[in-house]
Amino acid sequence: VQLQASGGGLVQAGGSLRLSCAASGNIFNILTMGWYRQAPGKQREFVAHILSGGSTAYADSVKGRFTISRDNAKNTVYLHMNSLKPGDTAVYYCKFVTLRGYDYWGQGTQVTVSS
């Protein structure tokens, strides 16, 4: 199983980006699809996740600006990021967790927000 994240890039403050993460291989019953991020010199932190039933959760720092969604048929999760701030600069990682408790990480995609 591989997770391929894409959509990162360089954007000015106030701009928007959409990240995608698609799973390939034999992965079944994905319970949770989520996004984490790691800024230089900091620990990896939770950003958002979405459960198979559609329930979502967000870090306080991104509430109201980021929206997570998923396409179960495509085993893909999206992160729509609006009103980006320089503090959002980080490598963004996707993570899938299956009903059996297996978790898989993507390789990360760089998001850089300039002031």
N, C-alpha and C positions, 0 to 999 in steps of 0.2 A: 504494500500500500504506500502510495506517495501522495503528499499534499503539495500542490503547486500554487503558490501565492503570486499575485500580480496586481498591477495598478498603482504602485508607488511612484513617486517622482518628486520634483521640485515645484513648489507652489508658493505664491505670495500669501501673506497673512490675510485672512478673510476669504480665501479661496476654498475650493472644494476638490475632493478626490473620491474615487470609488475603488476600494480594494476588492479583489475576488480571490477565492481559494477553492480549488476543485480537487477532489480526491479521485485517484485512479487506482485500479486494482480491486481485489476482493475485500470490500469493506461493506458491512451490513449493519443495519439497526443503529444508525448514528443517533445517539441520544442528545449530545450537546455539540454545537458548533460554536467556536468562540475565537476571539481575537485578544492578543496580548501585545505589549510593546516594551521595548527596552531602549532607553536613551543612553548615550555614552556615560559611563561611570555610574550608572544606576542599575538597580535590579529590575528584572522583568516584572511587569505589572499587568494586572487584569484590565481589559478595556470594555469588553462586552461579550455576552453569549446569548444564544438562542436555543431553546429546547425543541425537541421534535414536535411538541404540540403548539409551538409558536410563542411561548412565554419568553420574555427577554429580561436581561439585567444589564446595567451599565455602571461603569465607574462614575463617581460624582463629577469628576473633572470633564467628562464628555457628555453628560446628560443634556439633552436639548440640542446638541450639535451633531452627534453621530447617531446613525440608525443602522441596526443590524437586521439582515434578512437572510433567508435560505431558500434554496430550491432543492427539495429532497430528491426529485427525479434526476437531477444532475449532480447530486452529492456536492453541492456548491454553497458556500456562504459568502455574503457580501457585507461590506462595511461602507456605508455612505457617510462621508465626513464633510461637514459644512463648517463655515466660520472658523477655519483652521487658524491656530495660533502657533507662534514659534515654539511654545512649550509642548506642542504635539509632535515635534521632531523626534523620530525614533525609528528603529527597525520594528516593523509590525509582523507578528507571527500568528498564524492560524493554528487552532488546535481542535481536533475532533475527538470525542469520547464516545465509545460504543456502549450498548446496554450491558455487554459482558465486562466492561471496565477497562478495555484496551484504549490507550490514548495515542494519538498520532500528531506530530508537529510538522508544520510547513517549514520551508527554508528561510522565510523572512523576506520582506520587501521594504526598502528604505523609503521613508517619507520625510522630506525636508521642507520646513516652512520658513520662508525668509520674512524678515520684518520690513 
